[in-house]
């Protein structure tokens, strides 16, 4: 026959010995602390760690965005200056004629061995014309002056490629070849 425990909890607890009560109180206390830890503090700590990680990632993203913003501003300024310079170009500007007259003005017409147009390209509303120029037997001063006048032209000219080599027979003089581009707004 089994004996039932119909005693109220306090009577049952009071019938236990002093050592048993302390063990039972310690066990209940331990379970209570464990429950508080598992169901209250642990999720809070995990959430705080997750928010901390997200916060650090957002700070890195913010620094990267600031860097990209600065880079964008620089590129935008360059593009605006480029558009302004192209827009300032004269409509009656003749690219090959300008290069020939520049060579004539600098007494280099007889040293210009080639003035060969390349294919033209179009990008959105900009047209690009390339010309390959070859000059032979120039002094360094003549070459620098000629190239400088190209870059300070009344229309937007840009030297894409530049090759200089000394002449075999006359090491003080140079053979210069370059590709210069003319940018203009397409109609």
C-alpha positions as semicolon CSV with decimal commas, in nm:
position;residue;x (nm);y (nm);z (nm)
1;X;0,000;0,000;0,000
2;X;0,125;0,336;-0,100
3;X;0,121;0,621;0,127
4;X;-0,009;0,952;-0,004
5;X;0,139;1,285;0,079
6;X;-0,167;1,498;0,147
7;X;0,013;1,726;0,379
8;X;0,018;2,096;0,300
9;X;0,359;2,206;0,168
10;X;0,461;2,389;0,482
11;X;0,382;2,092;0,705
12;X;0,572;1,863;0,473
13;X;0,866;2,104;0,472
14;X;0,859;2,138;0,849
15;X;0,879;1,761;0,891
16;X;1,216;1,753;0,708
17;X;1,538;1,761;0,898
18;X;1,755;2,072;0,913
19;X;2,012;1,935;0,664
20;X;1,741;1,822;0,420
21;X;1,575;2,164;0,436
22;X;1,904;2,338;0,353
23;X;1,971;2,100;0,061
24;X;1,617;2,159;-0,067
25;X;1,648;2,536;-0,023
26;X;1,986;2,533;-0,199
27;X;1,843;2,329;-0,488
28;X;1,543;2,558;-0,528
29;X;1,772;2,862;-0,506
30;X;2,005;2,712;-0,765
31;X;1,713;2,638;-1,000
32;X;1,581;2,990;-0,946
33;X;1,920;3,148;-1,025
34;X;1,964;2,915;-1,325
35;X;1,618;3,005;-1,456
36;X;1,681;3,378;-1,414
37;X;2,015;3,340;-1,590
38;X;1,880;3,128;-1,878
39;X;1,559;3,318;-1,939
40;X;1,649;3,677;-1,851
41;X;2,023;3,758;-1,842
42;X;2,154;3,525;-2,113
43;X;1,918;3,656;-2,386
44;X;1,994;4,014;-2,280
45;X;2,370;3,952;-2,302
46;X;2,337;3,780;-2,640
47;X;2,124;4,068;-2,772
48;X;2,376;4,322;-2,641
49;X;2,661;4,135;-2,814
50;X;2,459;4,121;-3,137
51;X;2,384;4,496;-3,118
52;X;2,748;4,570;-3,039
53;X;2,861;4,371;-3,344
54;X;2,604;4,543;-3,565
55;X;2,707;4,880;-3,425
56;X;3,075;4,818;-3,513
57;X;2,974;4,704;-3,862
58;X;2,761;5,015;-3,911
59;X;3,050;5,235;-3,795
60;X;3,277;5,069;-4,053
61;X;3,007;5,117;-4,316
62;X;2,976;5,481;-4,218
63;X;3,351;5,538;-4,252
64;X;3,346;5,365;-4,591
65;X;3,048;5,576;-4,701
66;X;3,232;5,895;-4,600
67;X;3,534;5,780;-4,799
68;X;3,317;5,702;-5,101
69;X;3,146;6,040;-5,066
70;X;3,482;6,219;-5,080
71;X;3,590;6,013;-5,380
72;X;3,259;6,086;-5,551
73;X;3,302;6,461;-5,489
74;X;3,650;6,455;-5,642
75;X;3,531;6,263;-5,947
76;X;3,227;6,489;-5,983
77;X;3,450;6,799;-5,968
78;X;3,679;6,650;-6,234
79;X;3,381;6,567;-6,453
80;X;3,235;6,916;-6,408
81;X;3,569;7,077;-6,500
82;X;3,593;6,842;-6,799
83;X;3,240;6,936;-6,915
84;X;3,316;7,305;-6,862
85;X;3,639;7,284;-7,058
86;X;3,468;7,098;-7,343
87;X;3,185;7,353;-7,344
88;X;3,436;7,641;-7,365
89;X;3,583;7,506;-7,690
90;X;3,527;7,712;-8,002
91;X;3,282;7,579;-8,258
92;X;3,507;7,683;-8,549
93;X;3,807;7,494;-8,408
94;X;3,976;7,269;-8,664
95;X;4,185;7,009;-8,487
96;X;4,431;6,906;-8,767
97;X;4,467;7,265;-8,888
98;X;4,547;7,380;-8,534
99;X;4,826;7,120;-8,501
100;X;4,974;7,222;-8,838
101;X;4,959;7,593;-8,756
102;X;5,115;7,524;-8,416
103;X;5,402;7,340;-8,588
104;X;5,443;7,628;-8,835
105;X;5,442;7,891;-8,558
106;X;5,717;7,699;-8,373
107;X;5,928;7,642;-8,691
108;X;5,862;7,266;-8,669
109;X;5,663;7,221;-8,991
110;X;5,961;7,059;-9,170
111;X;6,017;6,829;-8,868
112;X;5,657;6,700;-8,864
113;X;5,678;6,371;-9,053
114;X;5,330;6,242;-8,984
115;X;4,989;6,378;-8,890
116;X;4,759;6,076;-8,914
117;X;4,395;6,086;-8,799
118;X;4,276;5,786;-8,601
119;X;3,921;5,660;-8,564
120;X;3,679;5,882;-8,375
121;X;3,470;5,763;-8,082
122;X;3,145;5,882;-7,926
123;X;3,046;5,863;-7,561
124;X;2,694;5,982;-7,478
125;X;2,714;6,349;-7,579
126;X;3,094;6,371;-7,629
127;X;3,286;6,306;-7,948
128;X;3,656;6,217;-7,933
129;X;3,893;6,263;-8,229
130;X;4,246;6,120;-8,215
131;X;4,546;6,218;-8,427
132;X;4,886;6,053;-8,420
133;X;5,170;6,303;-8,462
134;X;5,534;6,225;-8,535
135;X;5,812;6,481;-8,511
136;X;6,178;6,410;-8,582
137;X;6,506;6,574;-8,488
138;X;6,374;6,809;-8,214
139;X;6,558;6,956;-7,922
140;X;6,414;6,886;-7,579
141;X;6,313;7,252;-7,544
142;X;6,125;7,246;-7,877
143;X;5,942;6,926;-7,779
144;X;5,838;7,061;-7,437
145;X;5,722;7,394;-7,584
146;X;5,518;7,221;-7,856
147;X;5,352;6,978;-7,613
148;X;5,277;7,259;-7,368
149;X;5,105;7,463;-7,640
150;X;4,891;7,161;-7,728
151;X;4,772;7,128;-7,368
152;X;4,695;7,504;-7,347
153;X;4,496;7,507;-7,671
154;X;4,172;7,709;-7,699
155;X;3,980;7,382;-7,724
156;X;4,014;7,074;-7,501
157;X;4,311;6,866;-7,621
158;X;4,463;6,579;-7,428
159;X;4,787;6,393;-7,498
160;X;4,708;6,023;-7,454
161;X;5,033;5,855;-7,549
162;X;5,379;6,002;-7,567
163;X;5,699;5,834;-7,687
164;X;6,033;6,012;-7,694
165;X;6,361;5,861;-7,797
166;X;6,702;6,003;-7,868
167;X;6,831;5,994;-8,224
168;X;7,107;5,750;-8,293
169;X;7,321;5,990;-8,496
170;X;7,244;6,299;-8,287
171;X;7,199;6,205;-7,918
172;X;7,106;6,566;-7,825
173;X;6,795;6,554;-8,043
174;X;6,474;6,355;-8,005
175;X;6,218;6,177;-8,215
176;X;5,876;6,234;-8,064
177;X;5,552;6,054;-8,140
178;X;5,225;6,101;-7,956
179;X;4,852;6,061;-7,985
180;X;4,652;6,369;-7,904
181;X;4,275;6,368;-7,854
182;X;4,026;6,644;-7,914
183;X;3,705;6,633;-7,710
184;X;3,393;6,820;-7,816
185;X;3,024;6,810;-7,739
186;X;2,825;6,618;-7,996
187;X;2,546;6,816;-8,162
